[in-house]
Amino acid sequence: MTLRVTVLALAAALLLAACGGDDEPEAQAPAPATTEQETVTGTTEGEGSAATLLAAGRNTLESGSSRVFVEAEVGGRAFSGEGTYDYDEHVGEMQLDLGGLGDAAGVGELELVFADNVVYYHLPPGTLPGGKDWIEIDVKALGNSAGVDFAQLAQGNQSDPAQYLRWLWAVGEDVEELGTETVRGVDTTHYRATVDLDRVVEAAEAEVRDATRVWIDLLKQQLELGEVPIDVWVDEDGLVRRIEQEYEVGGTQTQIRMELDDFGIEVDAEAPSADEVIDLGDLGGL
């Protein structure tokens, strides 16, 4: 497989799934680049509630759409993306910046499209065989796969921003309210909670439950934990403005942050035509 395609699969695994680890030294988590002056009013345990986070997740999904900003760092590899996503139609688009890793392979920025549990990546001309311009990663195929390999990692069920909101349906009752902060110019309340990974599977919609189960089993195997921490920032309208997760796997620090803005924005995204697409699995193993 070419270096460009290898970089693409790595980016898919680390940025969209953010569930893998490696043997590199622990990396310092990136500072919140988009938080304006923070005014933390104090930490009070027990004042937040799981019901607040559940409602915020549902409210955000019911908003119809939003602009999405993603930042991730895993083992010193930093990635970021910006785009829009339609929660009703399950479609979206994003411009992905692979940072230094992508620069080394000549694919510093990529266009991607989400549609029906498939992620499509647009690569530079000449990267793919057969004159193809797009790679597809089909999340639904996970449910029928028995082995665990790098391609599966890349197909993790975090393939669309809505998945992070659904994690809020699986938080435990022990929720901390950490104070108030300004996120992208909006006043929010910062909550910290714990997600029960088994409950993520139980809460998943029937059509994606099998794929969710495979991805969660892989995550549990990597973390050797049944629960993961999550930080959530909710505005005065009960909408999620930021979700952040940070954990360590095999000595490697992993952080992923998603921020939402411009709720109700029009989303212009559609899957590429079949004759432009090649499946990642058809390119062989890494």
N, C-alpha and C positions, 0 to 999 in steps of 0.2 A: 504494500500500500504506500502511496506517495506521502511525503512529509506533510503536505497540505491537508490530506484527508486524515492523517493521524492527528494533526493539531485540531481539526474539526471535531473528531470524536472525543478528544480530550476535553475540549471546551464544552461539548454537550454534557459530558459526564460531570464536570466540575461546576459549571455555572447553572445548568438547568436542574440537574439532580442534586448536586452538592452533597453527595452521600459517600464519597470514596475517600480513602486515605492512602498515603504512601510512606516511604521510609525517609523522607527528607526531614531536616530539623524543624522543630516547631516554629511557625511563623507568627509574627506579631499581627493581630487583627487590625484591619484598616480603620482609621478614625472615621466617624460618621461625617461624610463629606457634605451632606445636604442639611444637616441640622443647624438652624440658626441659633442665636443666643438662647441657651437653655436656662429655665428658671425652675429648678427642682425644689418643690415645697416640702420635701421630707418623705421618708419611707414609712409606710404604714401597712403592716401585714393584716390581711383579713378584710380590708375595706373594699377591695375589688371583688368581683364575682365571676364565676364561670359563665353565668347567664349574660353578663355584660359582653363578654367576648363572643359568645355564641350569637347574640343579637347583632353585634358589629359585623361578624362574618356574613350573616344573612343579609343585613342591610346593604352591605357593599356589593354582594352578588346581585341583589335586586336593583341596584343603581343602573344596571344595564351594561355599563362599559366604563373604562377609565384609561388614563395614560399610566404607563408602568415604567418604573426605573428599577434596575437590578444591579447590584454590586456583589461580587464574591471574591474571596481569597482563600485558596487551599494550598497549603504547603509552599507559600511564597508565590503562587501563580495567581495573578489578579485579572479579573474579567469584569466587564460591565455592559449594560444594554439599556436601550430606551425604545419604547414603542407604545402601542395601544392594543387593548384586548376587549372583545365583546363577550360578556359573560352569558348572554342569552343564546347567541349563535355559536359560541365556542370557537371563535376565529380571532386571529390577531396577527400583528406583525411587529418585528423588532429589528433594530440595528444593533449588532453585537460588536463590541470592541474587545479583541483578544489580547490587547496589550503587547508586552515584549515577546511573549511566546508566539503570537501570531505574526509579529513583524519578522521573526527569524524564518518563517515559512512563506512570507510574502502574502499572507492573508490577514492583515491587521484588522480589517473590518468585514463583517458579513451581514447579509440580509437574511432574516428567517421569517417563516410564516407558520402559524399554528392553525390547524384545521382538523376537526374530528379526530382528536387524539393522535394526530400525525404532526411531526415537526419537519419542515422543509428548509434546507439550507441552500442558499444561492452562492456558488463558488465562482472564482475568476475563470474566464474562458481557458480551455485546455487543461484544466485540473482533472476532470473526470473523463472516463473512456466513452466512446460512442457519441461524442458531441453533446453529451448531457450537461446541463447547467445546474441541476438541483440534486441534492441528496435528500432522501426521506428516511425518517426514523419513526417507525410505527409502534406506538406504545401498546396498542392492543395485542400485538404479537407476543408481548411478554407473558400473557396468560397461558400461552401454548408452549412455552419454552421451559425445558427441564434444567439445563445447565446454567451456570452463572459465569459470564465472561465480560470483557470490557465493553462490548457492544450493548449488552444488557444494562450495564451501569449507565451508559449514555442514554438509554431509553427509559430512565427512571420516571416514575409517574408524576414528577414535578414538571411535566412538559408544558403546562400552561399556568399562568398566574393564579387562576381560580383555585388550584389545588392547595395553595398556601392558606387561602381563606377557609377551605374545608377542614384544615387542621384544627381550626378553632372549635369545631364541633367535638373535639376529643380532648379538651383540656380538663384537668382535674379541678377539684373544688378549692385547692389551696392557691389562691391568686393574690399577688402583692400589687398594691397601687404605689408606684414609685415617685409620683409627682407630675408636674406639668412641663411640657417642652413644646417648642415651636418647630414644626416640620413643614418645610416649604411654605413658610409664611402663615401656617394655620396652627392655632392653639390646640394641643392634644393632651390627653392623659396617658401616661406610660404605665403599662401593666406587665408583670412577669408571671408566667405560668409554666406548667409542665404538661406536655402532650403524651398521652398514653398511646403508644404505637398500635397496639391491638385494636383500640377503639377507632383509630383512623380507618382501618379496614372495615369495621362494622358500620361506620358512618358513610362509607363510599357508596355512590349510586351503583345500582345493579350492573349497568353496562361497563363499568370500569373497575368493579370489585376484584376480579381475578388479577388484573394488571397491578392494582394497588397492593394486593396481598404479596405478589412476587417482589415488588419494589420494597415494601415494608420489611419482608423477611430478610432481604439483602441488607437493608439499613440496620436492622437489629443485629445481624451477623457482624457487620463492620464495627458497630458501636459497642457490642456486647452489653447492651442496655435495652430495657423495655420502654423507657421513657426518655424524652429529650426536652430541654428547656426551650422556651420561646418568649420573646419580648414583643409586645404589641402596643402600638400607639393609636388611640381612638380619638376622633374629634368630637365637638359638641353636638354634631348631628348623628352621632353613633356610627360613623364610617371609619373604616380602617385606613390609616394614613401610612403606616409603616409596620412591617413584620421583620424581625431579625432573629436569626438562630446562630448559635456558636457552640461548637463542641470539639472534642479532640479524638482523633482516631490514630492509634499507633504512633503517638508522639507528634502528630501533625495537627495543627490548629486549623479549623474550618469555620469560616463565617460567611453567611449569605444574608443579604439585606434586600428587601423589596419595598418600594415606596409607590404610593398611588396618588393621582391627582386628576383634575379635569374629568370628574365623573359625568357620565352621559355623553362623552365625546363620540363623534362619528368615527367608526372604524372602517377603513378601506383595506380589506385583505381578502385574498382568495388563493386557493391552492393552485400551483402551476399545472399545466396540462401534462398528462401522463407521458407523452413522448419526450418531455424535457427532464424526466426524473429517473434516478437510479436509486435502488434501496441500498442502505449501508451494508446490509448482510451480503449483497452481491459483490462487494469489493474484497471479500476475504477477511481473515482475522488479522488482528494487530500483532 
